[in-house]
Amino acid sequence: MDAVAQLNSALTGRYEVEREIGAGGMATVCLARDLRHDRRVALKVLKPELGAVLGVERFLAEIKVTANLQHPNLLPLFDSGEANGLLFYVMPYVEGESLRARLEREKQLPVDEAVRIVAAIASALDYAHRHGVIHRDLKPENILLHEGQPLVADFGIALAVSRAGGNRITQTGLSLGTPQYMSPEQATADRAIDGRTDIYSLGAVLYEMLVGDPPYTGSTSQAIIAKVLTEKPRPVRSGRPAVPAYVEASVERALEKLPADRFATAHEFAEAVTGARAIGPGSGGPASRE
């Protein structure tokens, strides 16, 4: 029995799974119909080896935190559960595309649009951080574009998985996070993670929208992480002079190695990147010219 047939058998009467539409490090994504409400949804099934170390009750208890987040730029959690040993969670199916798909097509985005997208995401991050939830895996694949507005998906899922599974997660060989967008402290796991790790990831996403590539690239995850820990990315304006100086300064601040050197909150990042907050001498933002 293939995965779709297995799911349909396990979820009879609740969801009708149509087809697989994607797969990531932690889950397989299927397009399904919520039979009770007659609507299309994205049903995400955790990898079996991951589910095996989590345990149903612990995972479902942790994911409740995510279910209580409500923000216009956050994709809400509709449902979660267990079906024949498979752990799943359900989110709205968004008509549109991911930021990754758009970047693959266009490579770089107009500066004003990149700034607008990041400011909206920063607002969502600030809201979630104030409610004690960190994303931990922010990347273009997790940012959906719907009617021109960004929606952040899988918010807090990595946190729920790490809390539920603890150190056993490493035994599965699965990584919580993506090297190109992972903060130094998350890559080394040598200190407590707070909201500033998401600020770093959002800085990396903005860098890619402006430059066309993430701040650090390499042939292996280890090579990328080594650069994250030791190198400085190429300045944004060296390859794209049209980017305002204050936007470049905002990216550099968000990508600082030490959390203490980044913006303290995502709200501060949003203000800086839109020019409403001065970053420092020479930042060039409207607020710095007062």
N, C-alpha and C positions, 0 to 999 in steps of 0.2 A: 504494500500500500504506500503510495507516494505521500509527501508531506501535506499537500492540499486535501487529499482524500482522508488522511488521518485526522486533520483538523475538522473537516466537515462532519466526520463521524463523532468526534468528541464534543463538538459544539452544536449538535443538532437541536433545532428549536430556538437557538440564540443568535447565531451568526451563520451566514452562508458564504464560505470562502470562494472567491472567484479565481484568483490567480496570484502568484508571487510577483511582486513589483520591485523588490530590492532586497539587499542583504548588507549588513554591516558587521562590525566586530562583535557585537553582543546579540544581535537579533536578526531574524528574517522578517521582512515586511510583506504583508499580503493585502490585496484589495478585497474587502468583504462587505456584505450587506448586513446591517443590524436589523434583524427581522422584526423585533419589537417596535422599532421606531421607523422602519422602512427608510433607511438612509445608508449611504455608502460611508464606510469607515476604513481607516488604516489599522489593521490588526497586526501587532508585532509580537512575534514568538521568540522568547529567549533561546539561545543555542542550548541544546540538551545538556551538554557538558557543563554549562554555566548553571542551568537550573538544578542540576544534580547536586551542586555544592551549596546552593542557596537555601533550599527548603521553602516550601510553599508559604507557611504561616509567617515566617520572618520577612520574606520578600513583600508579601501583600501588606504587612504592617508598615513597612518602610515606605512603600509607594503611596500610602495614604497622604503623606505630606505633600506630594506633588499634586494630588487631586484637589487640594485646597487652594492652589494658586490660581488667581484670576487677573489677567492683564490683557489688553487688546493685542499685544505683540507676543503673547505666549499661546502655544497650541494647547488646549486643555486636555486633561485625561478624562475619557468617558467611562472606562471600565478596566478591570484587571481580574485575573483569576487563574485557575489551573484546569487543564483539560487533559486527562489521560497522562498525567505526569509532566505536561508541557506548561510552562509559565507564560502567560501572555498579558498584554495590556493594549488598550484600544484608544485611538485618538481620531479626530476628524480626518477625513480624506480631503486634502486640499487640491482643488482644481488650479493648476498653475505649474510652476517648476521650482526646483531648488536653486539656491544661489550657485551651487556647484555647476548645475546644468547651464546657467546663464554665463558663468565665467568660462566654461568650456567653449561656448559659442562665440563670446565677444572678447575674451581674454582680459580686457580692462573695462571698467565702468566710467561714465562721466563723473567728474569729481563731485559735483553737487549731489548727484544721486547716491554715490558711495557714502558721502557724509550723512545724508538724510537716513539711509538704511542703518548706519551705525548708531546714529543718535536714537533711533527708535529701539534698536536692540539694547542699547545701554539703558534706556528707560525700563525695559523689561528686566534686565539684570539687576538694576538698582532695587526694583520692587521685590524680586525674589530674594536678593541678599538680605533685605530688611526683614524678610520672613524666615531667614535662616537656611535658605536653600541655595546651593551652588550647583551650577550646571556640570562642570568638570570635563565636558567633551564638546565645547562649542567649536563649530567648523562649518564651512559652506554647505556641507551635506545636511546639516541639521537646521538650516535656515531656509524656510519656504517663502516664496514670493506669491502673494495672492492679491490681485487687484492693486498691484504696486506697493503693497505693504508687506514688510517682513514678519514672519511668524517663526518663533523659535520652538523647535520640537524637542522631545525627549528631555525636558527640563527636570533635572534631579534624578533621572533614571540611573545614571552612573553612580550617584551618591547612594541611592537605594540599594543598588547591587553591591557596592563596596561595604555598606553597613551590614547588609544581610549576610554577605559571604566572608567578610573579614579577610584574614591572610590566606584563606583557602582559595581565593580568586587566582592568586599567582600560580597555584598548582595546575590550573586549567590551561595555562599558557595564553590566556586572554588579557589584553591590555585595556585598561580603562583610560581612554584618552588617545589622541592622535598626535604623533611626534611633531608634525609641522606646526601645530597650534598649541602644543603643550608647554606650560610655563616651566622654568627651570626647577622650581620647588616641587612641581608635580612629577617631573621626569626623574628626580633623584629621591623623592619620597623622604627627604631628610628633615622636613618640618611640617607643622600643621598647615593644612590648606584652608584659605579663606577666600572671600569674594575677589581678591586681587588676582587670583589665578584665572578667573573668567575675563578680567580686564585685559590681561596679557593675551588671551586667546582672541578676544575681540580686536585687539590691536593687530594681531597677525592676520585676521580676516580682512581688516581695512587695508593693510599693507598689500595683500594680494589683489584686492579690488582696484587699487591704484597702480600697482607695478606690473601685475600680471602673473606673478609667482609668489609663493609664501616667502617669509623672511629668510628661511633656511631650507635648503633642499639637499638631498643626498641619495645614494643608491640603496641604503639600508636605514632602518629605524635607528640603529646605533650611531650611524654617521650623522644623521640629522640631530639627534640628541647631543652628540659631542659638540656640534656647532652652536646649538641652543645654549649650552653651558659656557662656551669659551669665546664665541665670536660676536661681533656687532653686525647687524644687517646693513646692506648697502643703502645709503640714504635715498629716500623716496624721490626727492627732487633731482637727483643726479641722472635719473632716467626719465623723469617726467616733470620738467620745470614748471608746467602750468599749475601744479599743485601748490596752493598757498603755503607760505612758510609756517603758519600756525597749525595747519593740518599735519604737516611733516613733524613738527615739534610734538604734537599730540600723539602721533604714532610712536615716536621715539620714547616718549614718557611711558606709554602703555607697555612697551616692550623692554623696559629696564629689567636687568637680571634680578635685582633684589625687590621683593614686594614693597619694601619701605620707600623705594624710589619711584614707584608708580603712583597713579592717582589713587587717593584713598577710597574713593567710591566711583561707581559707574556713572553716577550723576555728574561728578566732576569731569569725567572723560567726555561726556556728552556736551557739557558747557564749553570745554576747551576746543573740541573738534569743530563746533559750530561757530567759534569765535567769540562766545559770550564770556569766557573766562581767560584771563592772562595766564600764560604758563611760565613766563620769565622774560628777562631782557632778550630782545631780538626775536621773540616768538612770532611777531608780526600779526597777531590776532587783533581784532577791533578793540577788545578790552585792554590790550597792552599799550594802545596808543592814547589812552586817556591822559 
